[in-house]
């Protein structure tokens, strides 16, 4: 298991899904590359802000506790820059 954290007096043990930052980067890159091969995701790109919510089942990737990955891009013309990305799923802890 992963790190223990305390939120509002309740201690949670976070699952360790990735062994290091390199594995996270590789996972994010693989998901995005496979998604961009599908028209469903590729055609969402346009000028302005693009929010791409990629379901792992659509791209043939399985990761325990993660159902999808959200990527947020800023696009101008044919150039897009990644602003952020984050996983979604039952084992994902969100800090607000």
VONUNU-910087 format. One record per atom (N, C-alpha, C): x, y, z; atom name; residue number from 1. Coordinates in nm, 3 decimals. Layout:
<recs>
east:north:up:at:i
X:Y:Z:CA:NUM
...
</recs>
This chain:
<recs>
east:north:up:at:i
0.084:-0.118:0.000:N:1
0.000:0.000:0.000:CA:1
0.088:0.124:0.000:C:1
0.022:0.237:-0.018:N:2
0.095:0.362:-0.029:CA:2
0.098:0.442:0.099:C:2
0.102:0.569:0.084:N:3
0.115:0.663:0.195:CA:3
-0.014:0.674:0.275:C:3
-0.002:0.695:0.405:N:4
-0.118:0.719:0.491:CA:4
-0.135:0.870:0.505:C:4
-0.261:0.916:0.489:N:5
-0.291:1.057:0.506:CA:5
-0.410:1.072:0.599:C:5
-0.420:1.187:0.664:N:6
-0.533:1.215:0.751:CA:6
-0.608:1.334:0.696:C:6
-0.737:1.314:0.670:N:7
-0.824:1.418:0.618:CA:7
-0.944:1.429:0.711:C:7
-0.964:1.548:0.768:N:8
-1.076:1.572:0.860:CA:8
-1.082:1.468:0.972:C:8
-0.966:1.434:1.026:N:9
-0.961:1.340:1.137:CA:9
-0.970:1.194:1.099:C:9
-0.988:1.164:0.971:N:10
-1.000:1.025:0.924:CA:10
-0.871:0.988:0.850:C:10
-0.809:0.877:0.892:N:11
-0.685:0.832:0.829:CA:11
-0.717:0.738:0.714:C:11
-0.661:0.768:0.599:N:12
-0.680:0.686:0.479:CA:12
-0.545:0.634:0.435:C:12
-0.543:0.513:0.382:N:13
-0.421:0.461:0.324:CA:13
-0.439:0.462:0.174:C:13
-0.361:0.545:0.109:N:14
-0.373:0.561:-0.036:CA:14
-0.308:0.442:-0.106:C:14
-0.375:0.389:-0.208:N:15
-0.314:0.278:-0.283:CA:15
-0.194:0.328:-0.363:C:15
-0.095:0.245:-0.376:N:16
0.022:0.282:-0.455:CA:16
0.001:0.223:-0.595:C:16
-0.042:0.309:-0.687:N:17
-0.073:0.266:-0.822:CA:17
0.050:0.273:-0.912:C:17
0.134:0.373:-0.890:N:18
0.254:0.393:-0.970:CA:18
0.376:0.389:-0.878:C:18
0.486:0.334:-0.929:N:19
0.605:0.322:-0.843:CA:19
0.687:0.451:-0.840:C:19
0.677:0.534:-0.945:N:20
0.752:0.660:-0.945:CA:20
0.694:0.756:-1.049:C:20
0.749:0.877:-1.054:N:21
0.699:0.981:-1.145:CA:21
0.715:0.942:-1.291:C:21
0.821:0.868:-1.321:N:22
0.845:0.825:-1.458:CA:22
0.732:0.734:-1.507:C:22
0.686:0.645:-1.421:N:23
0.576:0.556:-1.457:CA:23
0.446:0.633:-1.478:C:23
0.423:0.737:-1.399:N:24
0.305:0.823:-1.417:CA:24
0.311:0.892:-1.553:C:24
0.427:0.948:-1.585:N:25
0.444:1.018:-1.713:CA:25
0.425:0.923:-1.831:C:25
0.476:0.802:-1.821:N:26
0.462:0.703:-1.927:CA:26
0.315:0.664:-1.944:C:26
0.245:0.644:-1.833:N:27
0.102:0.611:-1.836:CA:27
0.022:0.723:-1.904:C:27
0.046:0.847:-1.862:N:28
-0.026:0.962:-1.919:CA:28
0.001:0.975:-2.068:C:28
0.124:0.955:-2.109:N:29
0.161:0.964:-2.249:CA:29
0.095:0.852:-2.331:C:29
0.098:0.730:-2.280:N:30
0.037:0.616:-2.350:CA:30
-0.113:0.636:-2.370:C:30
-0.181:0.680:-2.265:N:31
-0.326:0.702:-2.274:CA:31
-0.356:0.808:-2.380:C:31
-0.283:0.920:-2.376:N:32
-0.308:1.028:-2.471:CA:32
-0.277:0.986:-2.615:C:32
-0.167:0.918:-2.636:N:33
-0.131:0.874:-2.772:CA:33
-0.237:0.782:-2.831:C:33
-0.286:0.689:-2.750:N:34
-0.390:0.597:-2.798:CA:34
-0.522:0.670:-2.822:C:34
-0.555:0.767:-2.736:N:35
-0.679:0.843:-2.751:CA:35
-0.678:0.924:-2.880:C:35
-0.564:0.984:-2.913:N:36
-0.557:1.068:-3.031:CA:36
-0.563:0.991:-3.162:C:36
-0.557:0.859:-3.154:N:37
-0.577:0.775:-3.273:CA:37
-0.725:0.753:-3.300:C:37
-0.810:0.790:-3.204:N:38
-0.955:0.772:-3.217:CA:38
-1.022:0.904:-3.252:C:38
-1.108:0.904:-3.356:N:39
-1.178:1.025:-3.397:CA:39
-1.258:1.088:-3.283:C:39
-1.314:1.004:-3.197:N:40
-1.395:1.051:-3.084:CA:40
-1.320:1.155:-3.001:C:40
-1.192:1.137:-2.984:N:41
-1.111:1.230:-2.904:CA:41
-1.040:1.334:-2.991:C:41
-0.990:1.293:-3.105:N:42
-0.913:1.382:-3.192:CA:42
-0.998:1.501:-3.241:C:42
-1.125:1.477:-3.271:N:43
-1.208:1.586:-3.327:CA:43
-1.251:1.689:-3.222:C:43
-1.219:1.667:-3.095:N:44
-1.254:1.765:-2.991:CA:44
-1.160:1.885:-2.989:C:44
-1.049:1.875:-3.060:N:45
-0.951:1.985:-3.058:CA:45
-0.997:2.100:-3.148:C:45
-0.992:2.220:-3.092:N:46
-1.029:2.343:-3.160:CA:46
-0.959:2.457:-3.087:C:46
-0.978:2.578:-3.132:N:47
-0.918:2.693:-3.063:CA:47
-0.978:2.709:-2.924:C:47
-0.896:2.758:-2.833:N:48
-0.942:2.782:-2.697:CA:48
-0.904:2.669:-2.604:C:48
-0.984:2.653:-2.502:N:49
-0.958:2.550:-2.400:CA:49
-1.025:2.419:-2.440:C:49
-0.950:2.311:-2.434:N:50
-1.002:2.178:-2.469:CA:50
-0.988:2.087:-2.347:C:50
-1.100:2.028:-2.306:N:51
-1.100:1.932:-2.195:CA:51
-1.129:1.796:-2.255:C:51
-1.034:1.708:-2.245:N:52
-1.043:1.575:-2.304:CA:52
-1.049:1.472:-2.191:C:52
-1.164:1.407:-2.174:N:53
-1.181:1.305:-2.071:CA:53
-1.174:1.168:-2.138:C:53
-1.061:1.101:-2.124:N:54
-1.035:0.975:-2.194:CA:54
-1.068:0.856:-2.103:C:54
-1.164:0.775:-2.145:N:55
-1.198:0.653:-2.072:CA:55
-1.094:0.548:-2.105:C:55
-1.037:0.486:-2.002:N:56
-0.932:0.386:-2.025:CA:56
-0.985:0.268:-2.106:C:56
-1.111:0.235:-2.089:N:57
-1.169:0.123:-2.164:CA:57
-1.172:0.153:-2.315:C:57
-1.181:0.281:-2.353:N:58
-1.181:0.318:-2.495:CA:58
-1.046:0.296:-2.560:C:58
-0.939:0.305:-2.482:N:59
-0.805:0.295:-2.538:CA:59
-0.736:0.163:-2.503:C:59
-0.810:0.072:-2.440:N:60
-0.756:-0.061:-2.411:CA:60
-0.652:-0.066:-2.302:C:60
-0.661:0.026:-2.206:N:61
-0.566:0.030:-2.094:CA:61
-0.643:0.004:-1.966:C:61
-0.584:-0.072:-1.876:N:62
-0.646:-0.101:-1.747:CA:62
-0.548:-0.065:-1.636:C:62
-0.596:0.013:-1.539:N:63
-0.514:0.050:-1.424:CA:63
-0.605:0.048:-1.303:C:63
-0.571:-0.031:-1.205:N:64
-0.654:-0.050:-1.086:CA:64
-0.692:0.083:-1.022:C:64
-0.823:0.106:-1.006:N:65
-0.872:0.225:-0.938:CA:65
-0.886:0.349:-1.024:C:65
-0.845:0.341:-1.152:N:66
-0.854:0.457:-1.242:CA:66
-0.944:0.420:-1.359:C:66
-1.050:0.501:-1.380:N:67
-1.145:0.477:-1.489:CA:67
-1.116:0.563:-1.612:C:67
-1.067:0.684:-1.589:N:68
-1.042:0.776:-1.699:CA:68
-0.932:0.875:-1.659:C:68
-0.883:0.946:-1.760:N:69
-0.784:1.050:-1.737:CA:69
-0.833:1.175:-1.808:C:69
-0.833:1.287:-1.737:N:70
-0.874:1.414:-1.795:CA:70
-0.749:1.496:-1.829:C:70
-0.744:1.544:-1.952:N:71
-0.636:1.631:-2.000:CA:71
-0.697:1.766:-2.032:C:71
-0.632:1.874:-1.994:N:72
-0.680:2.008:-2.027:CA:72
-0.571:2.078:-2.109:C:72
-0.611:2.123:-2.228:N:73
-0.519:2.188:-2.321:CA:73
-0.564:2.331:-2.348:C:73
-0.469:2.417:-2.381:N:74
-0.496:2.550:-2.435:CA:74
-0.450:2.544:-2.581:C:74
-0.542:2.574:-2.672:N:75
-0.510:2.564:-2.815:CA:75
-0.526:2.698:-2.885:C:75
-0.434:2.724:-2.977:N:76
-0.441:2.843:-3.061:CA:76
-0.394:2.801:-3.199:C:76
-0.484:2.806:-3.294:N:77
-0.451:2.757:-3.427:CA:77
-0.430:2.607:-3.422:C:77
-0.318:2.563:-3.477:N:78
-0.287:2.419:-3.476:CA:78
-0.191:2.381:-3.363:C:78
-0.167:2.474:-3.272:N:79
-0.076:2.449:-3.161:CA:79
-0.153:2.436:-3.030:C:79
-0.129:2.326:-2.959:N:80
-0.195:2.304:-2.829:CA:80
-0.088:2.275:-2.725:C:80
-0.110:2.330:-2.606:N:81
-0.019:2.304:-2.494:CA:81
-0.097:2.242:-2.381:C:81
-0.042:2.140:-2.321:N:82
-0.106:2.073:-2.208:CA:82
-0.095:2.162:-2.085:C:82
-0.210:2.191:-2.023:N:83
-0.213:2.271:-1.901:CA:83
-0.200:2.178:-1.780:C:83
-0.281:2.073:-1.777:N:84
-0.277:1.977:-1.667:CA:84
-0.344:1.847:-1.709:C:84
-0.324:1.745:-1.628:N:85
-0.394:1.618:-1.647:CA:85
-0.413:1.555:-1.511:C:85
-0.522:1.478:-1.496:N:86
-0.545:1.410:-1.370:CA:86
-0.632:1.287:-1.392:C:86
-0.612:1.183:-1.309:N:87
-0.691:1.061:-1.321:CA:87
-0.825:1.076:-1.249:C:87
-0.921:0.993:-1.288:N:88
-1.052:0.987:-1.224:CA:88
-1.084:0.841:-1.196:C:88
-1.146:0.815:-1.082:N:89
-1.185:0.678:-1.051:CA:89
-1.210:0.660:-0.903:C:89
-1.252:0.540:-0.866:N:90
-1.289:0.515:-0.726:CA:90
-1.173:0.520:-0.628:C:90
-1.052:0.502:-0.673:N:91
-0.936:0.503:-0.582:CA:91
-0.858:0.634:-0.588:C:91
-0.912:0.732:-0.661:N:92
-0.842:0.859:-0.677:CA:92
-0.887:0.953:-0.565:C:92
-0.790:1.009:-0.493:N:93
-0.818:1.104:-0.386:CA:93
-0.800:1.244:-0.442:C:93
-0.902:1.326:-0.428:N:94
-0.899:1.464:-0.479:CA:94
-0.886:1.560:-0.362:C:94
-0.790:1.650:-0.370:N:95
-0.771:1.752:-0.266:CA:95
-0.837:1.880:-0.313:C:95
-0.923:1.936:-0.231:N:96
-0.988:2.063:-0.267:CA:96
-0.969:2.163:-0.157:C:96
</recs>
